[in-house]
Amino acid sequence: MDEIHRFNRAQQDGFLPVVEDGTVTLIGATTENPSFALNGALLSRCQVLVLHRLDDTALERLLGRAEAELGRQLPLSPDARATVRAMADGDGRYLLNMVEQIEALPVGSGPLDPAAVSELLAKRAALYDKDREEHYNLISALHKSLRGSDPDAALYWFARMLNGGEDPRYIARRLVRFAAEDVGMADPQALREALAGWEAYERLGSPEGELAIAQVVVYLGTAPKSNALYSAYGQARRSASDTGSLMPPAHILNAPTRLMKDLGYGRDYAYDHGEEEAFSGQNYFPDGMDRASFYRPTDRGFERAIGERLARWAKLRTERGG
């Protein structure tokens, strides 16, 4: 079954009994990731063989076989031969299509150079589908390259996505997320830079605006990295879910009515701006809940100064019984 991923779930289920009892031997071909494209029951009864793109050595062997079949050498200079292999982009069938075009040239034509090959042959479009596996593979490669502080690799994957027809707005949106998740408070400016690049693209459009997004890629790739904010947010969400509906401590509640004042709302509240170092050290967690430490800054970038500040406040809080 060619393009087996095009069968819907019910149709795939129809294969199960005859595959299970051995009535048929199912051989399916798909360009999609079977983990996403096939249902688990059918996949568990199959052996998955991954066919990789042809490397340069394999493409040259294929060229040699084609020439043996033709009975003559193709009119290509060594550099032009390398260009043909590069244009095939790992696709043997596309390579043979180009061989047929070159073979159709009049006998006696001089060797083609790379420029002549490029003019004669249409370049194969890069393998990319904006809503399939390659889309997610490349954005993952971009994200991981940025996290690994490799702006050159990040620029490469950014260019690959653009060449494949990706919407630059999608990339800009993912860069904003990266700025908050992987740079965070190590460089708070990163989030503003990501938003500014996105806005610049919206104002300029393609292709001029793509340079602004490229600037964001380089900025994020070279920025100090920290996921402390991302981790702290996740821990705070889990804690808020676990503790349910605990009330804030009474001393930090406003008391707009007489009844609220009688109930102790706002009593003994210390106005931090009026305290030494503008820090009272009071408790702001719910009564009955132990103090939690969610945000733990790293010693990278701006977070180093934040860590020193938090350490000072923790010392004052202990001294003042907060």
C-alpha atoms as a printed R data frame, in Angstrom:
    type eleno elety resid chain resno       x       y       z
1   ATOM     1    CA   MET     A     1   0.000   0.000   0.000
2   ATOM     2    CA   ASP     A     2   1.693   3.182  -1.191
3   ATOM     3    CA   GLU     A     3   1.034   6.388   0.784
4   ATOM     4    CA   ILE     A     4  -0.502   4.305   3.558
5   ATOM     5    CA   HIS     A     5  -0.741   7.378   5.797
6   ATOM     6    CA   ARG     A     6  -3.658   8.551   3.639
7   ATOM     7    CA   PHE     A     7  -5.874   5.757   5.019
8   ATOM     8    CA   ASN     A     8  -8.027   7.007   7.894
9   ATOM     9    CA   ARG     A     9  -8.159   5.237  11.265
10  ATOM    10    CA   ALA     A    10 -11.183   3.091  10.381
11  ATOM    11    CA   GLN     A    11  -9.582   1.983   7.124
12  ATOM    12    CA   GLN     A    12  -6.344   1.128   8.908
13  ATOM    13    CA   ASP     A    13  -8.321  -0.944  11.421
14  ATOM    14    CA   GLY     A    14  -9.637  -2.956   8.480
15  ATOM    15    CA   PHE     A    15  -6.126  -4.340   7.942
16  ATOM    16    CA   LEU     A    16  -5.840  -5.674  11.497
17  ATOM    17    CA   PRO     A    17  -7.635  -9.056  11.305
18  ATOM    18    CA   VAL     A    18  -6.067 -10.156   8.003
19  ATOM    19    CA   VAL     A    19  -2.618  -9.025   9.105
20  ATOM    20    CA   GLU     A    20  -3.116 -10.717  12.472
21  ATOM    21    CA   ASP     A    21  -4.089 -14.129  11.010
22  ATOM    22    CA   GLY     A    22  -1.524 -13.980   8.213
23  ATOM    23    CA   THR     A    23  -3.994 -13.786   5.340
24  ATOM    24    CA   VAL     A    24  -1.972 -10.926   3.884
25  ATOM    25    CA   THR     A    25   1.534  -9.630   4.276
26  ATOM    26    CA   LEU     A    26   1.180  -5.883   4.524
27  ATOM    27    CA   ILE     A    27   3.910  -3.713   3.058
28  ATOM    28    CA   GLY     A    28   3.161  -0.029   3.460
29  ATOM    29    CA   ALA     A    29   5.142   2.967   2.235
30  ATOM    30    CA   THR     A    30   4.835   6.471   3.647
31  ATOM    31    CA   THR     A    31   6.790   9.697   3.654
32  ATOM    32    CA   GLU     A    32   5.299  10.570   7.050
33  ATOM    33    CA   ASN     A    33   6.444   9.540  10.509
34  ATOM    34    CA   PRO     A    34   4.500   6.295  11.153
35  ATOM    35    CA   SER     A    35   4.309   7.131  14.862
36  ATOM    36    CA   PHE     A    36   1.993  10.002  13.925
37  ATOM    37    CA   ALA     A    37   0.407   8.702  10.713
38  ATOM    38    CA   LEU     A    38  -0.538   5.118  11.669
39  ATOM    39    CA   ASN     A    39  -2.635   3.931  14.580
40  ATOM    40    CA   GLY     A    40  -0.841   2.081  17.344
41  ATOM    41    CA   ALA     A    41  -2.592  -1.258  16.857
42  ATOM    42    CA   LEU     A    42  -1.478  -1.552  13.239
43  ATOM    43    CA   LEU     A    43   1.994  -0.198  13.958
44  ATOM    44    CA   SER     A    44   2.561  -2.776  16.716
45  ATOM    45    CA   ARG     A    45   2.012  -5.570  14.160
46  ATOM    46    CA   CYS     A    46   4.531  -4.170  11.687
47  ATOM    47    CA   GLN     A    47   8.262  -3.807  11.447
48  ATOM    48    CA   VAL     A    48   9.321  -0.251  10.617
49  ATOM    49    CA   LEU     A    49  12.192   0.228   8.195
50  ATOM    50    CA   VAL     A    50  13.503   3.782   7.861
51  ATOM    51    CA   LEU     A    51  14.784   4.738   4.397
52  ATOM    52    CA   HIS     A    52  17.295   7.582   4.600
53  ATOM    53    CA   ARG     A    53  18.164  10.140   1.934
54  ATOM    54    CA   LEU     A    54  21.022   9.075  -0.333
55  ATOM    55    CA   ASP     A    55  24.434  10.484   0.585
56  ATOM    56    CA   ASP     A    56  26.902  11.906  -1.902
57  ATOM    57    CA   THR     A    57  28.685   8.576  -2.391
58  ATOM    58    CA   ALA     A    58  25.430   6.778  -3.171
59  ATOM    59    CA   LEU     A    59  24.384   9.481  -5.631
60  ATOM    60    CA   GLU     A    60  27.707   9.186  -7.466
61  ATOM    61    CA   ARG     A    61  27.258   5.408  -7.699
62  ATOM    62    CA   LEU     A    62  23.794   5.993  -9.140
63  ATOM    63    CA   LEU     A    63  25.266   8.394 -11.708
64  ATOM    64    CA   GLY     A    64  27.808   5.745 -12.653
65  ATOM    65    CA   ARG     A    65  25.093   3.122 -13.130
66  ATOM    66    CA   ALA     A    66  23.104   5.523 -15.314
67  ATOM    67    CA   GLU     A    67  26.166   6.168 -17.480
68  ATOM    68    CA   ALA     A    68  26.790   2.428 -17.768
69  ATOM    69    CA   GLU     A    69  23.198   1.980 -18.922
70  ATOM    70    CA   LEU     A    70  23.577   4.825 -21.430
71  ATOM    71    CA   GLY     A    71  26.917   3.532 -22.662
72  ATOM    72    CA   ARG     A    72  28.634   6.911 -22.401
73  ATOM    73    CA   GLN     A    73  29.829   9.518 -19.945
74  ATOM    74    CA   LEU     A    74  27.576  12.480 -19.260
75  ATOM    75    CA   PRO     A    75  28.983  15.821 -20.551
76  ATOM    76    CA   LEU     A    76  29.733  17.180 -17.088
77  ATOM    77    CA   SER     A    77  32.828  18.758 -15.626
78  ATOM    78    CA   PRO     A    78  33.804  17.463 -12.155
79  ATOM    79    CA   ASP     A    79  32.340  20.582 -10.528
80  ATOM    80    CA   ALA     A    80  29.152  20.280 -12.585
81  ATOM    81    CA   ARG     A    81  28.876  16.640 -11.559
82  ATOM    82    CA   ALA     A    82  29.029  17.711  -7.915
83  ATOM    83    CA   THR     A    83  26.388  20.358  -8.643
84  ATOM    84    CA   VAL     A    84  24.027  17.727 -10.052
85  ATOM    85    CA   ARG     A    85  24.442  15.612  -6.923
86  ATOM    86    CA   ALA     A    86  23.794  18.642  -4.715
87  ATOM    87    CA   MET     A    87  20.680  19.570  -6.691
88  ATOM    88    CA   ALA     A    88  19.295  16.057  -6.198
89  ATOM    89    CA   ASP     A    89  19.276  16.694  -2.432
90  ATOM    90    CA   GLY     A    90  19.425  12.991  -1.591
91  ATOM    91    CA   ASP     A    91  16.651  11.943  -3.986
92  ATOM    92    CA   GLY     A    92  17.760   9.206  -6.403
93  ATOM    93    CA   ARG     A    93  14.671   9.439  -8.565
94  ATOM    94    CA   TYR     A    94  15.168  13.174  -9.038
95  ATOM    95    CA   LEU     A    95  18.827  12.538  -9.912
96  ATOM    96    CA   LEU     A    96  17.809  10.129 -12.675
97  ATOM    97    CA   ASN     A    97  15.301  12.665 -14.000
98  ATOM    98    CA   MET     A    98  18.151  15.162 -14.336
99  ATOM    99    CA   VAL     A    99  20.298  12.530 -16.046
100 ATOM   100    CA   GLU     A   100  17.575  12.127 -18.672
101 ATOM   101    CA   GLN     A   101  17.543  15.884 -19.301
102 ATOM   102    CA   ILE     A   102  21.321  15.998 -19.660
103 ATOM   103    CA   GLU     A   103  21.330  12.871 -21.856
104 ATOM   104    CA   ALA     A   104  18.871  14.572 -24.226
105 ATOM   105    CA   LEU     A   105  21.480  17.223 -25.133
106 ATOM   106    CA   PRO     A   106  22.933  16.891 -28.660
107 ATOM   107    CA   VAL     A   107  25.829  14.442 -28.869
108 ATOM   108    CA   GLY     A   108  29.108  16.300 -28.985
109 ATOM   109    CA   SER     A   109  28.058  19.086 -26.631
110 ATOM   110    CA   GLY     A   110  31.016  20.264 -24.580
111 ATOM   111    CA   PRO     A   111  31.264  19.577 -20.846
112 ATOM   112    CA   LEU     A   112  28.785  21.592 -18.833
113 ATOM   113    CA   ASP     A   113  30.054  23.760 -15.986
114 ATOM   114    CA   PRO     A   114  28.050  24.395 -12.780
115 ATOM   115    CA   ALA     A   115  26.462  27.571 -14.166
116 ATOM   116    CA   ALA     A   116  25.276  25.781 -17.297
117 ATOM   117    CA   VAL     A   117  23.882  22.906 -15.231
118 ATOM   118    CA   SER     A   118  21.971  25.317 -13.014
119 ATOM   119    CA   GLU     A   119  20.541  27.040 -16.069
120 ATOM   120    CA   LEU     A   120  19.557  23.775 -17.728
121 ATOM   121    CA   LEU     A   121  18.039  22.028 -14.726
122 ATOM   122    CA   ALA     A   122  15.381  23.244 -12.351
123 ATOM   123    CA   LYS     A   123  16.505  23.050  -8.748
124 ATOM   124    CA   ARG     A   124  14.625  20.532  -6.649
125 ATOM   125    CA   ALA     A   125  12.511  22.115  -3.941
126 ATOM   126    CA   ALA     A   126  13.757  21.366  -0.438
127 ATOM   127    CA   LEU     A   127  11.866  18.654   1.412
128 ATOM   128    CA   TYR     A   128   9.515  20.579   3.661
129 ATOM   129    CA   ASP     A   129   5.855  20.475   4.544
130 ATOM   130    CA   LYS     A   130   4.510  23.185   6.794
131 ATOM   131    CA   ASP     A   131   2.075  20.934   8.655
132 ATOM   132    CA   ARG     A   132   3.960  17.615   8.745
133 ATOM   133    CA   GLU     A   133   6.976  16.082  10.444
134 ATOM   134    CA   GLU     A   134   9.657  18.120   8.657
135 ATOM   135    CA   HIS     A   135   8.031  21.307   9.941
136 ATOM   136    CA   TYR     A   136   8.419  20.143  13.536
137 ATOM   137    CA   ASN     A   137  11.885  18.691  12.947
138 ATOM   138    CA   LEU     A   138  13.264  21.976  11.671
139 ATOM   139    CA   ILE     A   139  11.697  24.214  14.319
140 ATOM   140    CA   SER     A   140  13.064  21.792  16.913
141 ATOM   141    CA   ALA     A   141  16.521  22.065  15.313
142 ATOM   142    CA   LEU     A   142  16.276  25.871  15.400
143 ATOM   143    CA   HIS     A   143  15.151  25.875  19.038
144 ATOM   144    CA   LYS     A   144  17.866  23.423  20.165
145 ATOM   145    CA   SER     A   145  20.567  25.353  18.293
146 ATOM   146    CA   LEU     A   146  19.552  28.553  20.055
147 ATOM   147    CA   ARG     A   147  19.460  26.779  23.423
148 ATOM   148    CA   GLY     A   148  22.942  25.478  22.667
149 ATOM   149    CA   SER     A   149  24.158  29.042  21.968
150 ATOM   150    CA   ASP     A   150  25.077  28.280  18.354
151 ATOM   151    CA   PRO     A   151  23.853  31.272  16.305
152 ATOM   152    CA   ASP     A   152  25.413  29.920  13.100
153 ATOM   153    CA   ALA     A   153  23.468  26.645  13.231
154 ATOM   154    CA   ALA     A   154  20.345  28.567  14.240
155 ATOM   155    CA   LEU     A   155  20.683  30.858  11.208
156 ATOM   156    CA   TYR     A   156  21.071  27.794   8.994
157 ATOM   157    CA   TRP     A   157  17.836  26.187  10.244
158 ATOM   158    CA   PHE     A   158  16.069  29.550  10.026
159 ATOM   159    CA   ALA     A   159  17.125  29.824   6.376
160 ATOM   160    CA   ARG     A   160  16.089  26.214   5.709
161 ATOM   161    CA   MET     A   161  12.600  26.935   7.007
162 ATOM   162    CA   LEU     A   162  12.278  30.074   4.901
163 ATOM   163    CA   ASN     A   163  13.493  28.218   1.814
164 ATOM   164    CA   GLY     A   164  10.830  25.593   2.460
165 ATOM   165    CA   GLY     A   165   8.108  28.241   2.423
166 ATOM   166    CA   GLU     A   166   7.530  28.582   6.171
167 ATOM   167    CA   ASP     A   167   5.565  31.627   7.324
168 ATOM   168    CA   PRO     A   168   8.096  33.967   9.019
169 ATOM   169    CA   ARG     A   169   5.377  34.900  11.522
170 ATOM   170    CA   TYR     A   170   5.385  31.356  12.858
171 ATOM   171    CA   ILE     A   171   9.147  31.518  13.396
172 ATOM   172    CA   ALA     A   172   8.848  34.936  15.040
173 ATOM   173    CA   ARG     A   173   6.210  33.591  17.428
174 ATOM   174    CA   ARG     A   174   8.422  30.644  18.382
175 ATOM   175    CA   LEU     A   175  11.348  33.024  19.011
176 ATOM   176    CA   VAL     A   176   9.227  35.047  21.441
177 ATOM   177    CA   ARG     A   177   8.473  31.834  23.322
178 ATOM   178    CA   PHE     A   178  12.176  30.921  23.317
179 ATOM   179    CA   ALA     A   179  13.102  34.314  24.762
180 ATOM   180    CA   ALA     A   180  10.838  33.700  27.763
181 ATOM   181    CA   GLU     A   181  11.588  29.992  28.198
182 ATOM   182    CA   ASP     A   182  15.323  29.667  27.569
183 ATOM   183    CA   VAL     A   183  16.751  33.159  28.148
184 ATOM   184    CA   GLY     A   184  14.300  34.493  30.696
185 ATOM   185    CA   MET     A   185  15.675  36.770  33.368
186 ATOM   186    CA   ALA     A   186  19.274  36.087  32.362
187 ATOM   187    CA   ASP     A   187  18.607  38.818  29.776
188 ATOM   188    CA   PRO     A   188  15.164  40.434  30.194
189 ATOM   189    CA   GLN     A   189  15.884  42.497  27.067
190 ATOM   190    CA   ALA     A   190  15.614  39.327  24.961
191 ATOM   191    CA   LEU     A   191  11.833  39.272  25.123
192 ATOM   192    CA   ARG     A   192  11.630  42.894  23.962
193 ATOM   193    CA   GLU     A   193  14.074  42.164  21.135
194 ATOM   194    CA   ALA     A   194  11.997  39.187  19.982
195 ATOM   195    CA   LEU     A   195   8.807  41.236  19.986
196 ATOM   196    CA   ALA     A   196  10.555  44.116  18.194
197 ATOM   197    CA   GLY     A   197  11.799  41.761  15.467
198 ATOM   198    CA   TRP     A   198   8.311  40.375  14.980
199 ATOM   199    CA   GLU     A   199   6.849  43.900  14.761
200 ATOM   200    CA   ALA     A   200   9.559  44.956  12.283
201 ATOM   201    CA   TYR     A   201   8.639  42.023  10.050
202 ATOM   202    CA   GLU     A   202   4.949  42.979  10.197
203 ATOM   203    CA   ARG     A   203   5.828  46.520   9.098
204 ATOM   204    CA   LEU     A   204   8.301  45.561   6.349
205 ATOM   205    CA   GLY     A   205   6.947  42.235   5.094
206 ATOM   206    CA   SER     A   206   9.005  39.753   3.060
207 ATOM   207    CA   PRO     A   207  11.781  39.639   2.138
208 ATOM   208    CA   GLU     A   208  13.062  42.813   3.866
209 ATOM   209    CA   GLY     A   209  11.494  41.985   7.230
210 ATOM   210    CA   GLU     A   210  13.141  38.575   7.393
211 ATOM   211    CA   LEU     A   211  16.428  40.290   8.249
212 ATOM   212    CA   ALA     A   212  14.860  41.608  11.460
213 ATOM   213    CA   ILE     A   213  13.928  38.054  12.460
214 ATOM   214    CA   ALA     A   214  17.476  36.932  11.584
215 ATOM   215    CA   GLN     A   215  18.746  39.610  13.994
216 ATOM   216    CA   VAL     A   216  16.543  38.124  16.720
217 ATOM   217    CA   VAL     A   217  17.938  34.655  15.964
218 ATOM   218    CA   VAL     A   218  21.495  35.909  16.467
219 ATOM   219    CA   TYR     A   219  20.556  37.904  19.584
220 ATOM   220    CA   LEU     A   220  18.927  34.895  21.230
221 ATOM   221    CA   GLY     A   221  21.713  32.567  20.156
222 ATOM   222    CA   THR     A   222  24.339  34.787  21.793
223 ATOM   223    CA   ALA     A   223  22.320  35.720  24.902
224 ATOM   224    CA   PRO     A   224  23.019  34.144  28.311
225 ATOM   225    CA   LYS     A   225  20.641  31.237  28.926
226 ATOM   226    CA   SER     A   226  18.460  30.402  31.906
227 ATOM   227    CA   ASN     A   227  15.300  28.343  32.308
228 ATOM   228    CA   ALA     A   228  14.918  29.367  35.966
229 ATOM   229    CA   LEU     A   229  11.840  31.461  35.177
230 ATOM   230    CA   TYR     A   230  10.287  28.606  33.155
231 ATOM   231    CA   SER     A   231  10.918  26.139  35.999
232 ATOM   232    CA   ALA     A   232   9.636  28.545  38.644
233 ATOM   233    CA   TYR     A   233   6.409  29.149  36.735
234 ATOM   234    CA   GLY     A   234   5.791  25.415  36.404
235 ATOM   235    CA   GLN     A   235   6.406  24.797  40.100
236 ATOM   236    CA   ALA     A   236   4.158  27.704  41.086
237 ATOM   237    CA   ARG     A   237   1.338  26.349  38.895
238 ATOM   238    CA   ARG     A   238   1.629  22.924  40.521
239 ATOM   239    CA   SER     A   239   1.708  24.437  43.996
240 ATOM   240    CA   ALA     A   240  -1.332  26.622  43.282
241 ATOM   241    CA   SER     A   241  -3.201  23.535  42.085
242 ATOM   242    CA   ASP     A   242  -2.204  21.509  45.148
243 ATOM   243    CA   THR     A   243  -3.105  24.168  47.729
244 ATOM   244    CA   GLY     A   244  -6.552  24.905  46.300
245 ATOM   245    CA   SER     A   245  -8.403  27.920  47.733
246 ATOM   246    CA   LEU     A   246  -6.203  29.094  50.590
247 ATOM   247    CA   MET     A   247  -6.876  32.707  51.495
248 ATOM   248    CA   PRO     A   248  -4.152  35.348  51.459
249 ATOM   249    CA   PRO     A   249  -2.961  36.296  54.960
250 ATOM   250    CA   ALA     A   250  -5.272  38.886  56.526
251 ATOM   251    CA   HIS     A   251  -2.616  41.573  56.939
252 ATOM   252    CA   ILE     A   252  -2.226  42.021  53.146
253 ATOM   253    CA   LEU     A   253  -5.973  42.242  52.431
254 ATOM   254    CA   ASN     A   254  -7.608  45.611  51.810
255 ATOM   255    CA   ALA     A   255 -10.343  46.636  54.220
256 ATOM   256    CA   PRO     A   256 -12.768  49.012  52.438
257 ATOM   257    CA   THR     A   257 -15.604  48.304  54.937
258 ATOM   258    CA   ARG     A   258 -15.942  48.442  58.726
259 ATOM   259    CA   LEU     A   259 -16.729  44.723  58.873
260 ATOM   260    CA   MET     A   260 -13.518  43.873  57.066
261 ATOM   261    CA   LYS     A   261 -11.539  45.997  59.505
262 ATOM   262    CA   ASP     A   262 -13.238  44.220  62.419
263 ATOM   263    CA   LEU     A   263 -12.258  40.903  60.870
264 ATOM   264    CA   GLY     A   264  -8.614  41.965  60.892
265 ATOM   265    CA   TYR     A   265  -8.170  42.745  57.223
266 ATOM   266    CA   GLY     A   266  -5.080  44.925  56.772
267 ATOM   267    CA   ARG     A   267  -4.149  44.829  60.460
268 ATOM   268    CA   ASP     A   268  -0.391  45.073  61.124
269 ATOM   269    CA   TYR     A   269   0.409  45.486  57.436
270 ATOM   270    CA   ALA     A   270   3.895  46.962  56.965
271 ATOM   271    CA   TYR     A   271   4.199  49.378  54.046
272 ATOM   272    CA   ASP     A   272   7.468  48.279  52.455
273 ATOM   273    CA   HIS     A   273   8.385  51.716  51.101
274 ATOM   274    CA   GLY     A   274   8.390  52.997  54.679
275 ATOM   275    CA   GLU     A   275  10.710  50.267  55.946
276 ATOM   276    CA   GLU     A   276  14.502  50.200  56.016
277 ATOM   277    CA   GLU     A   277  15.840  49.197  52.593
278 ATOM   278    CA   ALA     A   278  12.183  49.323  51.411
279 ATOM   279    CA   PHE     A   279  11.772  45.756  52.670
280 ATOM   280    CA   SER     A   280   9.511  44.633  55.522
281 ATOM   281    CA   GLY     A   281  10.136  40.888  55.331
282 ATOM   282    CA   GLN     A   282   6.480  40.087  56.024
283 ATOM   283    CA   ASN     A   283   4.893  36.825  54.908
284 ATOM   284    CA   TYR     A   284   2.840  36.976  51.711
285 ATOM   285    CA   PHE     A   285   2.001  33.288  51.383
286 ATOM   286    CA   PRO     A   286  -1.317  31.914  52.720
287 ATOM   287    CA   ASP     A   287  -1.489  31.181  56.414
288 ATOM   288    CA   GLY     A   288  -0.833  27.499  56.989
289 ATOM   289    CA   MET     A   289   1.312  27.143  53.902
290 ATOM   290    CA   ASP     A   290   5.054  26.781  54.271
291 ATOM   291    CA   ARG     A   291   7.117  29.332  52.446
292 ATOM   292    CA   ALA     A   292   8.107  28.023  49.021
293 ATOM   293    CA   SER     A   293  11.097  28.848  46.835
294 ATOM   294    CA   PHE     A   294  10.145  28.605  43.188
295 ATOM   295    CA   TYR     A   295  12.504  30.996  41.434
296 ATOM   296    CA   ARG     A   296  16.173  30.071  41.755
297 ATOM   297    CA   PRO     A   297  18.227  32.378  39.535
298 ATOM   298    CA   THR     A   298  21.414  31.164  37.915
299 ATOM   299    CA   ASP     A   299  24.711  33.030  38.048
300 ATOM   300    CA   ARG     A   300  24.485  33.833  34.330
301 ATOM   301    CA   GLY     A   301  23.812  37.263  32.881
302 ATOM   302    CA   PHE     A   302  21.412  39.564  34.695
303 ATOM   303    CA   GLU     A   303  20.316  36.741  37.001
304 ATOM   304    CA   ARG     A   304  23.577  36.977  38.914
305 ATOM   305    CA   ALA     A   305  22.539  40.395  40.245
306 ATOM   306    CA   ILE     A   306  19.016  39.117  40.910
307 ATOM   307    CA   GLY     A   307  20.422  36.216  42.927
308 ATOM   308    CA   GLU     A   308  22.482  38.581  45.077
309 ATOM   309    CA   ARG     A   309  19.401  40.729  45.684
310 ATOM   310    CA   LEU     A   310  17.233  37.748  46.640
311 ATOM   311    CA   ALA     A   311  19.945  36.449  48.977
312 ATOM   312    CA   ARG     A   312  20.039  39.825  50.740
313 ATOM   313    CA   TRP     A   313  16.247  39.853  51.128
314 ATOM   314    CA   ALA     A   314  16.248  36.277  52.437
315 ATOM   315    CA   LYS     A   315  18.758  37.305  55.113
316 ATOM   316    CA   LEU     A   316  16.655  40.321  56.110
317 ATOM   317    CA   ARG     A   317  13.483  38.187  56.142
318 ATOM   318    CA   THR     A   318  15.115  35.758  58.589
319 ATOM   319    CA   GLU     A   319  16.360  38.601  60.796
320 ATOM   320    CA   ARG     A   320  12.922  40.236  60.872
321 ATOM   321    CA   GLY     A   321  10.981  37.031  61.369
322 ATOM   322    CA   GLY     A   322   9.081  37.177  58.065
